[in-house]
């Protein structure tokens, strides 16, 4: 009888241990599963937040930076490839090129503006671009190297392209870009063309900072060493514009 009772007790105890072990395993598995699910949720939420930040960055930069780069590249093409340089001559008259109703004053000032606008947006991009746009350190380095190549094309000395060469040095580019910035609420933006037109006419200090650009562009022709400098700038700008387009269009998908 005692043996039977002990066996029964042992059986109950054994069943309890088995149940406890299984239940404990189920509880542990449930906890682990819940932790895994939470981690997955946090990861997805983090990735979605990152994608949202990137979308905002693309929205912020795509139009101004692509527009500024492409506008300047188009103007350089007009100057170098389509005889636009003629209108940068102080003696140019509107009737010198048939059916082209452009003046020296407009063409020079608008060319100065397109350079200054580019310097402005590049400066803001260098200060504020979210590095999450780049998948690798190498990608980021290549992108900023392309920006640097444009700056070097305009400001490097040496190389010297020959007699009569003019540079717009890196700090001069930076100064022009910073002078083009205006505050709009919590954000900065670039001066509009009418604002630039007024500022260059009325602000002596601003004109002094723009002067290196004017000396680079005014009275340009294919026999000047400045021509070679602008051709190199056009080449490097084309590379940068492609890099900008690839970066921002890829990240917007």
Residue pairs with C-beta under 8 A, 6 or more apart in sequence:
50 132
53 130
53 132
54 130
54 132
54 133
54 251
55 251
55 252
57 129
57 130
57 132
57 133
57 251
58 133
58 248
58 251
58 252
61 125
61 129
61 248
62 248
62 249
62 252
64 121
64 189
64 190
65 121
65 122
65 125
65 244
65 248
66 241
66 244
66 245
66 248
68 114
68 117
68 118
68 120
68 121
68 122
68 190
69 118
69 237
69 240
69 241
69 244
70 241
71 114
71 117
71 118
72 114
72 115
72 117
72 118
72 237
73 234
73 237
73 238
73 241
75 84
75 110
75 111
75 114
76 230
76 233
76 234
76 237
77 234
78 84
79 85
79 88
79 111
79 217
79 220
79 230
80 227
80 230
80 231
80 234
83 97
84 107
85 220
85 221
85 222
85 227
86 92
86 96
86 97
87 97
87 100
87 102
87 103
87 104
87 107
87 108
88 104
88 107
88 108
88 111
88 217
88 218
88 219
88 220
89 104
89 218
89 219
89 220
89 221
90 104
90 218
90 219
92 103
92 104
94 100
94 101
94 102
94 103
108 214
108 217
108 218
109 196
109 197
109 200
110 193
111 217
112 196
112 200
112 210
112 213
112 214
112 217
113 193
113 196
113 197
115 168
115 176
115 213
116 176
116 177
116 179
116 180
116 191
116 196
116 210
116 213
117 180
117 190
117 191
117 196
119 173
119 174
119 176
119 177
119 180
120 176
120 177
120 178
120 180
120 181
120 190
120 191
121 177
121 190
122 147
122 150
122 177
123 174
123 177
123 178
123 181
124 177
124 181
124 188
124 190
125 147
126 144
126 147
131 140
133 247
133 248
133 251
134 140
134 143
134 247
142 243
143 243
143 247
146 236
146 239
146 240
146 243
147 240
149 236
149 239
149 240
150 233
150 236
150 237
150 240
151 170
151 173
152 236
153 229
153 232
153 233
153 235
153 236
153 237
154 167
154 168
154 173
154 216
154 229
154 233
155 167
155 168
155 169
155 170
155 172
155 173
156 167
157 165
157 167
157 169
160 225
161 225
161 226
161 228
161 229
162 225
162 228
163 225
164 224
164 225
164 226
165 225
165 226
165 229
166 212
166 215
166 216
166 226
166 229
167 212
167 216
167 229
168 212
168 213
168 216
169 212
172 209
172 212
175 209
176 209
176 210
176 213
179 206
179 209
180 190
180 191
180 196
181 188
181 189
181 190
181 191
182 188
182 189
182 190
182 191
182 195
191 199
199 206
200 206
200 207
200 210
216 226
216 229
216 230
217 226
220 226
220 227
220 230
221 227
